[in-house]
Amino acid sequence: MISAPTRARLRFAAGCHVLLLPSMVLLLTFVYLPVAWAFVKSLYRFEIGGQAEFIGLQNYIEYLTIDPPTWPSMLNMFLLTAFAVLTRLTVPLVVAKLIHSLPAERTRYLYRVGFLVPIVVPGIAVQLLWSRLIYSDYGMLSETLRFFGLGDWTRGWLSDPHTALAALMFMGFPFAGGFEILVYYAGLSAIPESVNEAAALEGCTGIRKFFRIDVPLVLSQLKLILVLTVIGGFQGFEGIFVLSQGGPGFRTMVPGLWMYYNAFSYQRMGYACAIGVVLFAIIFSLTLFNLRYFRSAEEIQGHTS
Amino acid sequence: MRSSLRPLSLLVVLAIGAWLLWPPARPENGVAGKSASTAARSVKHVIRFAPGGIYFPGTLPQGVGEPLQGLTKVVAAFEARFPDTRVEFINTPVLREFLVTQLAGGSAPDIVTVNVEDVWVDTQKNWYVPLDRYLEAPNPFVAERDPRAPGARQWWDMFRYQAISRGKKGPDGRNYCISLDMVETGIFYNQTFFAAHGLKVPGTWGEFLTLAERIRRLGKTPLAVNIDALADWGQDLLFDQIYQEILPGIDLKKDPERDAYQPAYLDPDEIAFLYRKGLFTRRDPRYVEVWRHLHELVPYITRDLITADVVRDFVNQDAIMFWSGTWLTGRLDADKGVGFKWNVFYLPPLTRKESPYAIGVPMCVIGGSGTQFEITNSAVSDTDPSLPFAERIKRSERLRRTVQLLQFICLPENTEKIVNEFPILIPNIVGVPVLPQLAPFERILERRYTSTKWAYTFDLRFNDITRRMLLLFLTNGIDLDGFLAWQDSNLRAATQNFIERKRPDFGPFEREWRRRAPVRAHYRDLPTPP
């Protein structure tokens, strides 16, 4: 015999399940099934429009032990991601703090809007802008050098093996991303006024307050940006595809782009699936590691109280 | 009250702004995805036609001149002739990735425009329709009005450059394309600058390098070029020069029809076989020599091999020569910034003085068939998919109409409307005049064809890696040894992949290889098989 409250609870839960079902079915169809399919197909040699042949772990063995671009592309991915983490965890936080410290709310508002507006520009447009207007033969960078009589210093910024990776890293300079600034700003705004007042009474101001009070209290935001940056850094390749296609040689190649080339340019679908599975494993492990060892302010508070 | 009027006044301002900025009416130029003729009628066949960037209706050729209308007019005439057919122009991306996925899904345009060598890679997948039976039959549009005109007996006869057109036959012995026009490459040079500084068109590779050095000392970039030209044309030209002497001993496959234009062409299966015999490896001194000579250009070429605008460099007189092709003739003619006389020469040959393996024959041609139209598996979509592809080809009414469209385009008056609308390419149909601006290229076209097209030899992965590593090599990011190590592993993987995909029979090659051993005995420095 089920009691009335339990029945009501079950009815409510059933209603929730019914409402969740369509989303879950779609998710299953368009996310989980393709991922499972990729796992299976990574064990096959097959190309678009061709026959599939089961080859076991051959694709993985080739990718991890034979294919020359594998390790250089992994290194590039880690370097690009590390640089992105460094810049996204620092510059926007400093900018957010500066805006937050402004006395007038109207000025703060104007700055927030100013930094946020570039978010609406599509990423591809920004990448093309950097490629054509800044890094090209007659781009801003080379023309500025020529203007100052330093024409010999000009080069194909994206085709020169010594500058290509750095050119990619510096795309987005001065790294004050609107999204990150907003997230940090929200974090800084959430710090209770009593904490700020207590810090002021203790004489903890300026840079000391920033490092001792602000940074620990926006750890949740830092953690969010860290996770998003790492995932984006490991998965994303569209900027590199537009700017350098992973070249010269493989100097700016990343695994995601190599996967794309193998799948759609070289038609090696099974092999591309294997690269995708390896990438999935890396991202999954790093995210778990991050969740396990990088604790937010709330978790620290909960742990110490 | 005032605040409620604010949105209204904003709307008025926006409406006035939109009215002021409304684009002026323009004549109909033909638009992507639209039919050439919009007259309402009962349509049985809709042919989707991707004519490529050069002839796409409504676009500006090379960014200058008037919007193109030639193809629109021809297709309108075809639709008038066949009221049950409508032709849609499809502006496909240049990306091969796009085409491959469309072909696999059976939703590609019925007629596409790609280099036929790209087609050869996938012929085993029944993605493209072989055109031999149509080319060997009369072109009905010619036959009905003049039974003696070229094309009335067989469609093939309409093509002016017969040998080149027939030379596009694939390694499987079938033709998958028709070539509407010819394209040619060459070195464009600033004739005024040459005259002012007493510079002369070079006669040998050595003289070319000396000329480049003199221009460099004058503070100019001698040769504006991009990596694609070097990886594709540069590699083939130097390979042909260096291997010319030994081709009789290593060209193992003969096809009289193709040999008229490509007397010693090395097909992918031959290259794969020869690679297993030690050729085209680090141990092959000739192969090393090809890349060494290509690297000799490094001090004289554009620094940025990816984003360099070679035409702009040339027009601005920052560069005195640039390596390109017929397609830029019209643009240079139309450019008011060109304040000097220009002309075209062809790269001069390597001589014994410059290389122990060169024999001084003129450089081969880089060019040939320009716009190559292929018919895809979409054209047989009116047949039962469970039937064998050959049977579908026989039964398809839609395919017949698609072929008729190409046959109609090949009528001289139609080709002239399309090809001679702007000086980009040389018409390949008998009876269509060549525009005077393209005359210098016509002479270059008389040269023999290259011994192989490395960019199309194996799969796209091979081509991509070669291009990538060559860029690194030419920007001094890797030395010759490092580059050759990459090429070695690249060729090993490519031949292996080729063998797995195409399963070639090397038996006849092995027998021919043994038979030609006495010929090869006279050659020096041949590598021994691994």
Contacts between the chains, C-beta under 8 A, distances in Angstrom:
chain1	res1	chain2	res2	distance
A	45	B	500	7.9
A	48	B	100	5.6
A	48	B	101	6.6
A	48	B	104	4.5
A	49	B	100	7.6
A	49	B	103	6.6
A	49	B	104	4.1
A	49	B	122	7.0
A	49	B	125	4.4
A	49	B	127	6.5
A	50	B	124	8.0
A	50	B	125	6.3
A	50	B	501	7.6
A	68	B	486	7.1
A	68	B	489	6.4
A	131	B	307	7.3
A	132	B	307	7.8
A	135	B	307	7.1
A	136	B	304	7.7
A	136	B	307	4.3
A	136	B	309	7.9
A	137	B	302	7.6
A	137	B	304	4.8
A	137	B	307	5.2
A	137	B	308	4.9
A	137	B	309	6.1
A	137	B	313	7.7
A	138	B	309	6.9
A	138	B	312	7.1
A	139	B	307	7.8
A	154	B	303	7.0
A	155	B	303	5.5
A	155	B	304	6.7
A	156	B	303	5.8
A	156	B	304	2.9
A	156	B	305	6.2
A	156	B	306	5.7
A	156	B	307	6.4
A	156	B	308	7.3
A	156	B	475	7.3
A	157	B	304	7.8
A	158	B	306	6.1
A	158	B	307	6.9
A	159	B	227	7.4
A	159	B	304	5.6
A	159	B	305	5.3
A	159	B	306	4.1
A	159	B	307	7.2
A	159	B	471	6.4
A	159	B	475	6.1
A	160	B	303	7.9
A	160	B	304	7.9
A	160	B	475	5.7
A	160	B	477	7.8
A	161	B	472	5.7
A	161	B	475	5.6
A	161	B	476	7.6
A	161	B	477	2.9
A	161	B	478	7.7
A	162	B	477	7.2
A	244	B	306	7.7
A	246	B	468	7.4
A	247	B	306	7.7
A	247	B	468	5.0
A	247	B	471	5.6
A	247	B	472	7.4
A	248	B	306	8.0
A	248	B	468	6.8
A	248	B	471	4.2
A	248	B	472	4.5
A	248	B	475	5.6
A	248	B	477	5.8
A	249	B	468	5.2
A	249	B	469	5.4
A	249	B	471	6.7
A	249	B	472	3.3
A	249	B	477	6.1
A	249	B	478	6.5
A	250	B	468	6.5
A	251	B	472	7.0
A	251	B	477	6.8
A	261	B	461	7.7
A	261	B	464	6.8
A	262	B	461	7.6
A	264	B	97	3.8
A	264	B	100	6.8
A	264	B	101	7.0
A	265	B	96	6.7
A	265	B	97	5.8
A	265	B	460	5.4
A	265	B	461	7.4
A	265	B	464	6.6
A	266	B	459	6.2
A	266	B	460	5.4
A	266	B	461	4.0
A	266	B	464	7.4
A	267	B	100	6.2
A	267	B	459	7.8
A	267	B	460	7.7
A	268	B	461	7.3
